[in-house]
Structure formats: C-alpha cells, structure tokens
Amino acid sequence: MEAIKKNNDMIKITLPDGAVREYDAGTSGLDIANSISKSLAKSCVAIYIDGELRDLSLPIEADASIALVKRDSDEALEMIRHDAAHVMAEAVQNLFPGTQVTIGPAIENGFYYDFARDEPFSTEDFPKIEKEMRKIIERNSAFTREVWSRNDAIQYFKDKGELYKAELIEDLPADEQITIYRQGDWLDLCRGPHLPSTKHVGSAFKIMKVAGAYWRGDSSKSMLTRIYGTAWRDQKELDAHLKQLEEAEARDHRKLGAEMDLFHIQSEAQGSVFWHPKGFHIYNQMEQYIRRRLNDSGYKEVKTPQLIDNKLWEASGHWGKYRENMFVVPDVVPNTEEGGKVFKEEPTKFMALKPMNCPAHVQIFNQGLKSYRDLPMRMAEFGCCHRNEAHGGLHGLMRVRQMTQDDAHIFCTEDQIMDESIEFCSLVTNVYKDLGFNDVRVVLALRPEQRAGTDETWDKAEEGLRQALIKAGLNFEEEEGEGAFYGPKVEYHIRDAIGRSWQCGTLQLDFVLPERLDASYIGEDGNKHRPVMLHRAVLGTLERFIGIMIESYAGKLPLWLQPVQCVVATITGDANDYAKKVYDDLISAGVRAELDVRNEKINKKVREHSLAKVPALFVVGMREAEENKVAIRRLGSQDQNIETLEKAIESLALEAKAPY
C-alpha cells in the first residue's frame, strides 16, 4: 500500500537496526548514507525501500523502512552484471553503427545482450568491444532514470531505427510505466534499478562468447546475435571464475566420455544417449545402488507404460500445461481396405510418450480398494521419460530428451507427511555422502504464479514441508515462485569439486493430483479420503547425475563405479603366463579387471590406460613373476608400490566394494 506523505514535509526513515530518523521529504538514499557517514556513502550503490531494490538517487517521499546496499553485496553483483550489459550495448553501437539492441539481462555468472545486425559478430570483435566498454566505464556517466509517455518512447525508438525496442514497448501492459535510463548520451528502455554511474561497473569483466538467438525465443522470428559476458566485483573473483571455466572445460563429461569410451550422442537420435559397455556399466551400478537404498527404505518397484492416451494427461492437467514438451503420436487404426490399399481414419485421439511417471503411478494406486492400513505406500520406478527439449538446449548427458528418473511417489495420509518427509531427507543426505557430495544446499520452493489448487491447499502444503525440514534439522532457504505446478517442493543443490552447484534431488508435496485423478483410500472412520502424494527423486535423472559425477571426479570415479577397476599389464612377453594368473585371481576376488599383454612398451600402456582413467595398474615382469608380486601404479600418481599378489588383490577388492 502506498504510504501517505506527511503534512510537514518530513518523513520517518526506519534503518535496519530499528532506529528511526527524520528527513525532508524527497531525500534520497545517497543523502541518507551521507548523513550517516561519508565512507558509507562511498561504498553504497543502491537502496532497499520497503523491501524493493531501487536506485540510490531515487527521492523518498513518504515514511519507509530502508536498507543500504554496498558494492560488495550479492545484490550489487547482479546490478554490476545488469549495468555491464548496458555498457556493452552502448559499446557495440558505438563500434558498429546500424546495430539494433533488443534485450540484455543479467544472468548467472554474467550477462548477455541480443543484437540485430546484418553481419554477424565474431570472437575477433571481443577485444574492441572490451576496450570501448572500458572507455565508457572510465567516463563515469551517471545512470539517470526518466519516465516517458508510451507514445513518445515508441516514436523515439522507431525514429532511431530501433524497431525491436519499439515492439517491446508496444507489447507492455497498458498501465505499465515506461522508464528510460541514460548513461551519458546513450539510453535504453529498462525497469532498473542501476548503479549510480558507469564507473561502479568496474574493470572485472570479460566478453566470453557469441551465439545465435531467436527474437523472443521464437523460432518463427528473426535470428539475432547474442554476445555473452561475465562480470564480477573485483579481479580476484573474475580470475577465480575463469579458472573454474578452464577446469570445467578439462572436465567436460563429453570429452571424458569419449576418452573413457563411455557413450556417444549423434544427430540421428538428438538428445538420446548411446551407452557403450563401459558407460552402461556405470549406469547399472548407479541404478543398483539406488535400488538397494530404496529396497531398504520400504519402496516397491513398478513399471509403467511409455505410451499413454492423452485422456489421462488431460485429466492430470499435464496436457494443458506441458503439451508442447511432449512427444505425441496420433492413434490411428485402419478403417477400410479397397484394391489392396488401406485407408485410415483421421486421428481422433492421441498417445503421448510420458514426460513423467506420476499420473501412471496414481493408476496403480487406484487398482483395488486401499485402506489407511496400506499407507504409506512407497512406489518407485526407474522410469524412462521423454521430453521435447529444444535442440539448442541439449547438452551431452546434462540435458537430454530421453532420460531415466530414479522416481518414486509416496501415497500417505496427512498425518504421515512429517515422518515420510523426514525419512526422505535422511535418505537423500546419506546417498549424496556415499557419492562424495557433502556440500548440499536445501531450498524450499514456494507457489508459482501459474499453479493448480487453492491458496488454502498451498498454505497447508508449504507449511507441511517447512515443518518437516525444521524437524529434520536441515538449514534451508525459501524461494518465492519456484514451486512446481501441483505443489511446493524441496530442492537439493549439490556442489561439485570445482564449486559449481547442481540442483538434483526434489521432494514435492501434492494435494492436487490425487484429487484430479480420483485417488482415494478408506479411512479408519470407514469413509473415503484423498491420499497425499509426495513426488520425490534423489539423483533426478541417471544420465545427468552420471554427467555430474564424471565432471566432479574429472573421470576418476570412485573405484566401485569404475567399469574397469584394474588392468594387468606386462613389461615383456616372458611374463604373460604370470599376468594371466594375476588377472584370474582378480576376477575370482570380484575385481573388474582386464589383461594387457600386447607387444607394446610399458610406458605406452601406462599412458593409454591413464587416459582411459583406469584407477589401478598391476605391472608385471619376470622379477614380479619370480617373487609372486605386482608393481602397483594408481591413477594420478607417478609412484609405484611393490606388494605381494595376495595383499594387493585383497586391498583392491576391499576398496572396490560398493557402498551400502
């Protein structure tokens, strides 16, 4: 609600510590900072006014609670990236007259801007753009906010030949205020807020890459050129980010997957994985590990159809919300046959490859009468799902069209929500520890703008998950608007070995789908009741999680996951018989081993097996054969240890055991 201006033109400003000060109406955040201390004013770049982030120069006309934002804060970092996009846009137009600017937001780790230009940009343009950006930053032009009339703004950009900007303004809601931000003589349509001036962007930025992008993400519209950049608060942060990118490139699961002969992807099956024997071994080991965990936690495994009639998807609500992401097949049967030709009816219904498992699991629950004594019912499936991801979004194992989820749904009573949620929190935490991920961030994602169910239902669902997380003793953050269509969800974000965060596990509390699909059980009172449905996954999808594992471990996966745990390699052909004995003993001990008795130099064998990320090499020659020993080389080490064969195999077999 808009605050009321005081008659005496004085306003009360409440500071974060609760202190209240009086100022003249129209005072700005910068004025307030200066009144507190000059050093504070120098470090501030923005202000929260009643919880809304605004320009530091914005006049405050009524009583308000404020918090000043310093340049070293996370909020300022996003503003630095936003302003860097504006600076880059000006630099591009200075260097390449006739280029139209379109949209340029801040994104995770950086920013981008989409440009319309007849001649495409290239990486050779990057140094020129960066140099021009530094000139603009050094110019120290203030970011100033102006409010324009809609018609004036549209006409201005049309006169400049900025047709994309004019279209953006034309499509804004009729009641939306049109705000323009200037930086010197250059201006742009923007809601803001912005830093006080261009110098606050700083010098810790870099242009990263160029790519194509459709106007407004619509493939039927013009193709634009997108230039990506990264920006940070200081050079140390920028250097750390660039180092992480360098490390990520070396760990790229697609590169390592080829070197380790794990999988490949080809154009004839976009977004689907061709698993090679070694890669499929990793896949199976991960599935079997999760299956053991689920079995011990009381889950019953099921299998549901790939193709399901669209009537079920309509009933569940997915057809209306998710239809464009589903692969749909017309369900047509032969109608008549004349002269050897079969004529088919026009399709009146459709089948869809399932993009998720939940509606199918409700169908299993609905078979036969269920009692409250049957609950909780924990139903698991390693369900193969298909989603029509855009070609441009596909990325190795990380984003695919065909995926297998370690999916499960728990049907329970409202009284059981707490215990089931706590038990899942324990399960997912233990799994991540087993897989080597100890840094886990938990987020409670709350109701999105588009959702099914009443506000009362959402209130109950959100509070149910909130209390479960508290009782489980987990620290968590809350994020508005990030919940699923049917209910709030808990997200588990794991941090890998080079500091990147990946959202994997989820727990969603759903009162809506059981209602839509008419699921019920007989309660203790003899009446029908709706079960609550907990949607949950630990890994998310096996494909993506394996990709994360490969990158986090740089291909040096835990020994229990490795498709080949040991290679027995000979120095000379005289040791071949002994090498075969060593190999046989390893296999008998349950170690996955290979034998390399090729007529090649041992250094070449070591290099090749190291590239394939084989964790252990047992190198044998005549000396080792005579002494019944092996020379052990471990991946990543230049050292070589000599041990008796019995001790070496015993130690490796123990290390190779899968967790749990």
MARGU-69618 format. One record per residue (C-alpha): x, z, y; residue in three letters. Coordinates in steps of 0.5 Angstrom, whole numbers, plus 500, padded with zeros to 3 digits. Layout:
N
{{X,Z,Y},"ALA"}
...
REM end
This chain:
660
{{500,500,500},"MET"}
{{503,498,507},"GLU"}
{{505,504,511},"ALA"}
{{502,506,518},"ILE"}
{{506,505,524},"LYS"}
{{507,512,528},"LYS"}
{{504,512,535},"ASN"}
{{510,515,538},"ASN"}
{{514,509,535},"ASP"}
{{518,514,531},"MET"}
{{519,513,523},"ILE"}
{{521,518,518},"LYS"}
{{526,516,513},"ILE"}
{{527,519,507},"THR"}
{{534,519,504},"LEU"}
{{536,519,496},"PRO"}
{{537,527,496},"ASP"}
{{531,528,499},"GLY"}
{{533,529,506},"ALA"}
{{528,526,512},"VAL"}
{{531,523,518},"ARG"}
{{527,520,524},"GLU"}
{{529,514,527},"TYR"}
{{526,509,532},"ASP"}
{{521,504,529},"ALA"}
{{525,497,528},"GLY"}
{{531,501,526},"THR"}
{{535,497,520},"SER"}
{{539,499,514},"GLY"}
{{545,498,518},"LEU"}
{{543,502,523},"ASP"}
{{542,508,518},"ILE"}
{{548,507,515},"ALA"}
{{552,507,521},"ASN"}
{{548,514,523},"SER"}
{{551,517,517},"ILE"}
{{558,514,517},"SER"}
{{562,508,519},"LYS"}
{{565,508,513},"SER"}
{{558,508,509},"LEU"}
{{556,502,514},"ALA"}
{{562,498,512},"LYS"}
{{561,499,504},"SER"}
{{554,497,504},"CYS"}
{{551,490,503},"VAL"}
{{543,492,502},"ALA"}
{{538,497,502},"ILE"}
{{532,499,498},"TYR"}
{{526,500,502},"ILE"}
{{520,504,498},"ASP"}
{{524,501,491},"GLY"}
{{524,494,494},"GLU"}
{{531,491,495},"LEU"}
{{532,488,502},"ARG"}
{{536,485,507},"ASP"}
{{541,491,510},"LEU"}
{{539,488,517},"SER"}
{{531,488,516},"LEU"}
{{527,492,521},"PRO"}
{{524,498,518},"ILE"}
{{517,499,522},"GLU"}
{{514,505,518},"ALA"}
{{516,511,514},"ASP"}
{{519,510,508},"ALA"}
{{524,512,502},"SER"}
{{531,508,502},"ILE"}
{{537,508,498},"ALA"}
{{543,504,501},"LEU"}
{{547,499,496},"VAL"}
{{554,499,496},"LYS"}
{{558,492,494},"ARG"}
{{561,496,488},"ASP"}
{{554,497,485},"SER"}
{{551,492,480},"ASP"}
{{545,490,485},"GLU"}
{{550,488,489},"ALA"}
{{554,484,484},"LEU"}
{{547,480,483},"GLU"}
{{547,479,490},"MET"}
{{554,476,490},"ILE"}
{{552,471,485},"ARG"}
{{546,469,489},"HIS"}
{{550,468,495},"ASP"}
{{555,464,492},"ALA"}
{{550,459,489},"ALA"}
{{548,458,497},"HIS"}
{{555,458,499},"VAL"}
{{557,453,493},"MET"}
{{550,449,495},"ALA"}
{{553,448,502},"GLU"}
{{560,446,500},"ALA"}
{{557,441,496},"VAL"}
{{553,438,501},"GLN"}
{{559,438,506},"ASN"}
{{563,434,501},"LEU"}
{{558,430,498},"PHE"}
{{553,427,504},"PRO"}
{{547,425,501},"GLY"}
{{546,430,495},"THR"}
{{540,434,495},"GLN"}
{{540,441,493},"VAL"}
{{534,444,488},"THR"}
{{534,450,485},"ILE"}
{{540,455,485},"GLY"}
{{539,462,482},"PRO"}
{{544,468,480},"ALA"}
{{544,468,472},"ILE"}
{{548,473,467},"GLU"}
{{555,473,469},"ASN"}
{{555,468,474},"GLY"}
{{550,463,478},"PHE"}
{{548,455,478},"TYR"}
{{545,450,482},"TYR"}
{{542,444,481},"ASP"}
{{543,438,485},"PHE"}
{{540,431,485},"ALA"}
{{546,425,486},"ARG"}
{{546,418,484},"ASP"}
{{554,419,482},"GLU"}
{{555,425,477},"PRO"}
{{560,430,479},"PHE"}
{{566,432,474},"SER"}
{{571,437,473},"THR"}
{{576,434,478},"GLU"}
{{571,436,483},"ASP"}
{{571,443,482},"PHE"}
{{578,445,486},"PRO"}
{{575,441,492},"LYS"}
{{568,445,492},"ILE"}
{{572,452,491},"GLU"}
{{577,450,497},"LYS"}
{{570,448,501},"GLU"}
{{567,455,499},"MET"}
{{573,459,501},"ARG"}
{{572,456,508},"LYS"}
{{565,458,508},"ILE"}
{{566,465,506},"ILE"}
{{572,466,511},"GLU"}
{{568,463,516},"ARG"}
{{564,470,516},"ASN"}
{{557,467,518},"SER"}
{{551,472,517},"ALA"}
{{545,471,513},"PHE"}
{{539,471,517},"THR"}
{{532,471,515},"ARG"}
{{527,466,518},"GLU"}
{{519,466,517},"VAL"}
{{517,459,517},"TRP"}
{{510,455,517},"SER"}
{{509,452,511},"ARG"}
{{508,445,514},"ASN"}
{{514,446,519},"ASP"}
{{518,447,512},"ALA"}
{{515,441,508},"ILE"}
{{516,437,514},"GLN"}
{{523,439,516},"TYR"}
{{526,438,508},"PHE"}
{{522,431,508},"LYS"}
{{526,429,514},"ASP"}
{{532,431,511},"LYS"}
{{531,427,505},"GLY"}
{{531,434,501},"GLU"}
{{524,432,497},"LEU"}
{{525,437,492},"TYR"}
{{525,442,496},"LYS"}
{{519,440,500},"ALA"}
{{516,439,493},"GLU"}
{{518,446,491},"LEU"}
{{514,449,498},"ILE"}
{{508,445,497},"GLU"}
{{507,448,490},"ASP"}
{{508,455,492},"LEU"}
{{502,459,493},"PRO"}
{{498,458,499},"ALA"}
{{498,466,501},"ASP"}
{{506,466,500},"GLU"}
{{510,467,506},"GLN"}
{{516,461,507},"ILE"}
{{522,464,508},"THR"}
{{529,461,510},"ILE"}
{{536,463,510},"TYR"}
{{541,461,515},"ARG"}
{{549,461,514},"GLN"}
{{551,458,520},"GLY"}
{{548,451,521},"ASP"}
{{546,451,514},"TRP"}
{{540,453,511},"LEU"}
{{536,454,505},"ASP"}
{{529,456,502},"LEU"}
{{530,463,499},"CYS"}
{{526,469,498},"ARG"}
{{532,473,499},"GLY"}
{{535,478,499},"PRO"}
{{542,477,502},"HIS"}
{{549,480,503},"LEU"}
{{550,481,511},"PRO"}
{{555,475,511},"SER"}
{{558,470,507},"THR"}
{{565,474,507},"LYS"}
{{562,479,503},"HIS"}
{{561,474,497},"VAL"}
{{569,475,496},"GLY"}
{{574,471,493},"SER"}
{{573,473,486},"ALA"}
{{569,466,484},"PHE"}
{{570,460,480},"LYS"}
{{567,454,478},"ILE"}
{{566,453,471},"MET"}
{{562,447,468},"LYS"}
{{558,441,470},"VAL"}
{{552,439,465},"ALA"}
{{545,436,466},"GLY"}
{{538,439,467},"ALA"}
{{531,436,468},"TYR"}
{{528,438,474},"TRP"}
{{524,444,473},"ARG"}
{{526,444,466},"GLY"}
{{521,438,464},"ASP"}
{{524,432,460},"SER"}
{{519,427,463},"SER"}
{{522,429,470},"LYS"}
{{529,427,474},"SER"}
{{535,429,471},"MET"}
{{539,433,475},"LEU"}
{{547,435,475},"THR"}
{{548,443,474},"ARG"}
{{554,446,476},"ILE"}
{{555,453,474},"TYR"}
{{560,458,477},"GLY"}
{{562,465,476},"THR"}
{{563,471,481},"ALA"}
{{565,478,481},"TRP"}
{{566,484,485},"ARG"}
{{574,483,485},"ASP"}
{{579,479,482},"GLN"}
{{580,484,476},"LYS"}
{{573,483,474},"GLU"}
{{574,476,474},"LEU"}
{{580,476,470},"ASP"}
{{577,480,465},"ALA"}
{{571,475,464},"HIS"}
{{576,469,464},"LEU"}
{{580,473,459},"LYS"}
{{574,474,455},"GLN"}
{{571,467,455},"LEU"}
{{578,465,453},"GLU"}
{{578,470,447},"GLU"}
{{571,467,445},"ALA"}
{{573,460,445},"GLU"}
{{578,462,440},"ALA"}
{{573,466,436},"ARG"}
{{568,461,436},"ASP"}
{{564,461,430},"HIS"}
{{563,453,429},"ARG"}
{{571,453,430},"LYS"}
{{572,458,425},"LEU"}
{{566,456,420},"GLY"}
{{570,449,420},"ALA"}
{{577,452,418},"GLU"}
{{574,457,413},"MET"}
{{569,452,410},"ASP"}
{{563,456,411},"LEU"}
{{558,451,414},"PHE"}
{{556,445,418},"HIS"}
{{551,442,422},"ILE"}
{{549,435,423},"GLN"}
{{545,430,427},"SER"}
{{540,428,421},"GLU"}
{{538,436,421},"ALA"}
{{538,438,428},"GLN"}
{{538,446,428},"GLY"}
{{539,447,421},"SER"}
{{545,449,417},"VAL"}
{{548,446,411},"PHE"}
{{551,452,408},"TRP"}
{{558,451,404},"HIS"}
{{559,455,398},"PRO"}
{{564,460,401},"LYS"}
{{559,461,407},"GLY"}
{{553,461,403},"PHE"}
{{556,467,399},"HIS"}
{{557,471,406},"ILE"}
{{549,469,407},"TYR"}
{{548,472,400},"ASN"}
{{552,478,401},"GLN"}
{{548,480,407},"MET"}
{{542,479,404},"GLU"}
{{543,483,398},"GLN"}
{{546,489,403},"TYR"}
{{540,489,407},"ILE"}
{{535,488,400},"ARG"}
{{539,495,398},"ARG"}
{{537,498,404},"ARG"}
{{530,496,404},"LEU"}
{{529,498,397},"ASN"}
{{532,505,398},"ASP"}
{{527,506,404},"SER"}
{{521,504,400},"GLY"}
{{520,497,402},"TYR"}
{{516,492,397},"LYS"}
{{519,485,398},"GLU"}
{{514,479,398},"VAL"}
{{514,471,399},"LYS"}
{{509,468,403},"THR"}
{{508,460,404},"PRO"}
{{512,456,409},"GLN"}
{{505,451,411},"LEU"}
{{499,455,413},"ILE"}
{{493,452,416},"ASP"}
{{492,452,424},"ASN"}
{{486,456,423},"LYS"}
{{490,462,421},"LEU"}
{{495,461,427},"TRP"}
{{488,460,432},"GLU"}
{{486,467,429},"ALA"}
{{492,471,430},"SER"}
{{493,468,437},"GLY"}
{{499,464,436},"HIS"}
{{496,457,436},"TRP"}
{{494,458,444},"GLY"}
{{501,461,446},"LYS"}
{{506,459,441},"TYR"}
{{503,452,439},"ARG"}
{{509,448,443},"GLU"}
{{514,451,439},"ASN"}
{{511,450,432},"MET"}
{{512,444,427},"PHE"}
{{505,441,426},"VAL"}
{{503,437,420},"VAL"}
{{497,433,420},"PRO"}
{{493,435,414},"ASP"}
{{490,428,412},"VAL"}
{{487,426,405},"VAL"}
{{486,419,402},"PRO"}
{{479,417,404},"ASN"}
{{477,410,401},"THR"}
{{481,405,397},"GLU"}
{{480,398,398},"GLU"}
{{484,392,395},"GLY"}
{{490,397,393},"GLY"}
{{490,400,400},"LYS"}
{{489,407,401},"VAL"}
{{485,408,408},"PHE"}
{{486,415,410},"LYS"}
{{481,419,415},"GLU"}
{{484,421,422},"GLU"}
{{486,428,421},"PRO"}
{{481,434,423},"THR"}
{{486,440,422},"LYS"}
{{493,441,422},"PHE"}
{{498,445,418},"MET"}
{{504,449,421},"ALA"}
{{511,451,419},"LEU"}
{{511,458,420},"LYS"}
{{515,460,426},"PRO"}
{{514,468,424},"MET"}
{{511,472,418},"ASN"}
{{507,477,421},"CYS"}
{{500,473,420},"PRO"}
{{502,472,413},"ALA"}
{{503,479,411},"HIS"}
{{497,481,414},"VAL"}
{{493,476,409},"GLN"}
{{497,480,403},"ILE"}
{{495,487,406},"PHE"}
{{488,484,406},"ASN"}
{{487,483,399},"GLN"}
{{483,488,396},"GLY"}
{{481,495,399},"LEU"}
{{486,499,402},"LYS"}
{{486,507,402},"SER"}
{{489,511,407},"TYR"}
{{493,514,401},"ARG"}
{{496,507,400},"ASP"}
{{499,508,407},"LEU"}
{{504,507,410},"PRO"}
{{505,500,406},"MET"}
{{512,497,408},"ARG"}
{{512,490,407},"MET"}
{{519,486,407},"ALA"}
{{520,478,407},"GLU"}
{{527,474,408},"PHE"}
{{522,469,411},"GLY"}
{{524,462,412},"CYS"}
{{521,460,419},"CYS"}
{{522,454,423},"HIS"}
{{521,454,431},"ARG"}
{{522,447,435},"ASN"}
{{527,450,440},"GLU"}
{{530,444,445},"ALA"}
{{536,440,443},"HIS"}
{{539,443,449},"GLY"}
{{539,450,447},"GLY"}
{{541,449,440},"LEU"}
{{548,452,439},"HIS"}
{{551,453,432},"GLY"}
{{548,459,428},"LEU"}
{{546,462,434},"MET"}
{{540,458,436},"ARG"}
{{537,454,430},"VAL"}
{{531,451,428},"ARG"}
{{530,453,421},"GLN"}
{{532,461,420},"MET"}
{{531,467,415},"THR"}
{{529,473,418},"GLN"}
{{530,480,415},"ASP"}
{{523,481,417},"ASP"}
{{518,487,415},"ALA"}
{{512,490,417},"HIS"}
{{509,497,416},"ILE"}
{{502,498,416},"PHE"}
{{500,505,417},"CYS"}
{{496,510,421},"THR"}
{{496,512,428},"GLU"}
{{499,519,425},"ASP"}
{{504,516,422},"GLN"}
{{507,512,427},"ILE"}
{{512,517,429},"MET"}
{{515,518,423},"ASP"}
{{516,511,421},"GLU"}
{{519,509,428},"SER"}
{{524,515,427},"ILE"}
{{526,512,420},"GLU"}
{{527,505,422},"PHE"}
{{531,508,428},"CYS"}
{{536,511,423},"SER"}
{{536,505,418},"LEU"}
{{538,500,424},"VAL"}
{{543,505,426},"THR"}
{{546,506,419},"ASN"}
{{546,499,418},"VAL"}
{{550,497,424},"TYR"}
{{555,502,423},"LYS"}
{{556,499,416},"ASP"}
{{557,492,419},"LEU"}
{{562,495,424},"GLY"}
{{558,496,431},"PHE"}
{{558,502,433},"ASN"}
{{556,501,441},"ASP"}
{{549,500,441},"VAL"}
{{544,500,447},"ARG"}
{{537,501,446},"VAL"}
{{532,498,450},"VAL"}
{{524,500,451},"LEU"}
{{521,493,453},"ALA"}
{{514,494,456},"LEU"}
{{508,490,457},"ARG"}
{{509,483,459},"PRO"}
{{504,479,464},"GLU"}
{{501,475,459},"GLN"}
{{499,479,453},"ARG"}
{{494,481,448},"ALA"}
{{490,487,448},"GLY"}
{{487,492,453},"THR"}
{{491,496,458},"ASP"}
{{489,502,454},"GLU"}
{{492,500,448},"THR"}
{{498,498,451},"TRP"}
{{498,505,454},"ASP"}
{{498,508,447},"LYS"}
{{503,503,444},"ALA"}
{{508,504,450},"GLU"}
{{508,512,449},"GLU"}
{{508,512,442},"GLY"}
{{514,508,442},"LEU"}
{{517,512,448},"ARG"}
{{516,519,444},"GLN"}
{{519,516,437},"ALA"}
{{525,514,441},"LEU"}
{{526,521,444},"ILE"}
{{524,525,438},"LYS"}
{{530,520,434},"ALA"}
{{535,523,439},"GLY"}
{{536,516,442},"LEU"}
{{538,514,449},"ASN"}
{{534,508,452},"PHE"}
{{533,504,458},"GLU"}
{{526,502,460},"GLU"}
{{525,494,462},"GLU"}
{{518,492,465},"GLU"}
{{515,486,463},"GLY"}
{{520,484,457},"GLU"}
{{515,486,451},"GLY"}
{{512,482,446},"ALA"}
{{505,478,446},"PHE"}
{{502,484,442},"TYR"}
{{505,490,444},"GLY"}
{{511,494,447},"PRO"}
{{518,493,443},"LYS"}
{{524,497,442},"VAL"}
{{531,492,442},"GLU"}
{{537,494,439},"TYR"}
{{543,491,443},"HIS"}
{{550,491,439},"ILE"}
{{557,490,443},"ARG"}
{{562,486,439},"ASP"}
{{569,486,439},"ALA"}
{{570,483,446},"ILE"}
{{565,486,449},"GLY"}
{{559,481,449},"ARG"}
{{552,484,448},"SER"}
{{547,481,443},"TRP"}
{{540,483,442},"GLN"}
{{539,483,435},"CYS"}
{{534,489,432},"GLY"}
{{527,490,434},"THR"}
{{521,495,433},"LEU"}
{{514,492,436},"GLN"}
{{508,497,436},"LEU"}
{{502,493,435},"ASP"}
{{495,495,435},"PHE"}
{{492,488,437},"VAL"}
{{494,483,431},"LEU"}
{{490,488,425},"PRO"}
{{484,487,430},"GLU"}
{{485,480,431},"ARG"}
{{486,478,423},"LEU"}
{{481,484,421},"ASP"}
{{485,488,417},"ALA"}
{{482,495,415},"SER"}
{{483,501,410},"TYR"}
{{478,506,408},"ILE"}
{{480,513,411},"GLY"}
{{479,520,409},"GLU"}
{{472,520,412},"ASP"}
{{470,514,408},"GLY"}
{{470,509,414},"ASN"}
{{473,503,415},"LYS"}
{{479,504,420},"HIS"}
{{484,499,423},"ARG"}
{{492,500,421},"PRO"}
{{497,500,426},"VAL"}
{{502,494,425},"MET"}
{{510,496,426},"LEU"}
{{514,489,426},"HIS"}
{{521,490,425},"ARG"}
{{528,487,424},"ALA"}
{{535,490,423},"VAL"}
{{539,483,423},"LEU"}
{{534,479,427},"GLY"}
{{536,472,423},"THR"}
{{541,472,418},"LEU"}
{{544,466,421},"GLU"}
{{545,468,428},"ARG"}
{{548,475,425},"PHE"}
{{553,472,421},"ILE"}
{{555,468,427},"GLY"}
{{556,474,431},"ILE"}
{{560,477,425},"MET"}
{{564,471,425},"ILE"}
{{566,472,432},"GLU"}
{{566,479,433},"SER"}
{{571,479,427},"TYR"}
{{575,473,429},"ALA"}
{{573,470,422},"GLY"}
{{577,476,419},"LYS"}
{{571,479,416},"LEU"}
{{570,486,412},"PRO"}
{{573,485,405},"LEU"}
{{566,486,402},"TRP"}
{{563,480,405},"LEU"}
{{569,475,404},"GLN"}
{{568,469,400},"PRO"}
{{575,469,397},"VAL"}
{{578,476,397},"GLN"}
{{585,475,394},"CYS"}
{{589,469,393},"VAL"}
{{594,469,388},"VAL"}
{{600,464,390},"ALA"}
{{606,462,386},"THR"}
{{613,461,389},"ILE"}
{{616,457,384},"THR"}
{{612,454,378},"GLY"}
{{616,458,373},"ASP"}
{{611,464,375},"ALA"}
{{605,460,373},"ASN"}
{{603,464,367},"ASP"}
{{604,471,370},"TYR"}
{{600,468,376},"ALA"}
{{594,466,371},"LYS"}
{{595,473,368},"LYS"}
{{594,477,375},"VAL"}
{{588,472,377},"TYR"}
{{585,474,371},"ASP"}
{{586,481,372},"ASP"}
{{583,481,379},"LEU"}
{{577,477,376},"ILE"}
{{576,483,371},"SER"}
{{576,488,376},"ALA"}
{{571,485,380},"GLY"}
{{575,482,386},"VAL"}
{{573,475,388},"ARG"}
{{580,471,387},"ALA"}
{{583,464,387},"GLU"}
{{589,461,384},"LEU"}
{{594,457,388},"ASP"}
{{599,454,383},"VAL"}
{{600,448,387},"ARG"}
{{607,445,387},"ASN"}
{{608,447,395},"GLU"}
{{613,451,399},"LYS"}
{{610,458,399},"ILE"}
{{610,458,407},"ASN"}
{{605,452,407},"LYS"}
{{601,456,402},"LYS"}
{{601,462,407},"VAL"}
{{599,458,413},"ARG"}
{{594,455,410},"GLU"}
{{590,461,407},"HIS"}
{{591,465,413},"SER"}
{{588,459,417},"LEU"}
{{582,460,412},"ALA"}
{{582,467,413},"LYS"}
{{584,470,406},"VAL"}
{{585,477,407},"PRO"}
{{590,478,402},"ALA"}
{{595,474,398},"LEU"}
{{599,476,392},"PHE"}
{{605,472,392},"VAL"}
{{609,472,385},"VAL"}
{{615,469,383},"GLY"}
{{620,470,377},"MET"}
{{622,477,380},"ARG"}
{{615,480,380},"GLU"}
{{613,477,373},"ALA"}
{{619,481,370},"GLU"}
{{617,487,374},"GLU"}
{{610,486,373},"ASN"}
{{609,487,381},"LYS"}
{{606,483,386},"VAL"}
{{608,482,393},"ALA"}
{{602,483,398},"ILE"}
{{601,480,405},"ARG"}
{{595,482,409},"ARG"}
{{592,477,414},"LEU"}
{{594,478,421},"GLY"}
{{601,482,418},"SER"}
{{608,479,418},"GLN"}
{{610,485,413},"ASP"}
{{610,484,405},"GLN"}
{{609,490,401},"ASN"}
{{611,490,393},"ILE"}
{{607,494,389},"GLU"}
{{605,495,381},"THR"}
{{600,490,379},"LEU"}
{{596,496,377},"GLU"}
{{596,499,383},"LYS"}
{{595,493,387},"ALA"}
{{589,491,384},"ILE"}
{{586,498,384},"GLU"}
{{587,499,391},"SER"}
{{584,492,393},"LEU"}
{{578,493,388},"ALA"}
{{576,499,391},"LEU"}
{{577,496,398},"GLU"}
{{572,490,396},"ALA"}
{{566,494,394},"LYS"}
{{560,493,399},"ALA"}
{{557,499,403},"PRO"}
{{552,503,400},"TYR"}
REM end
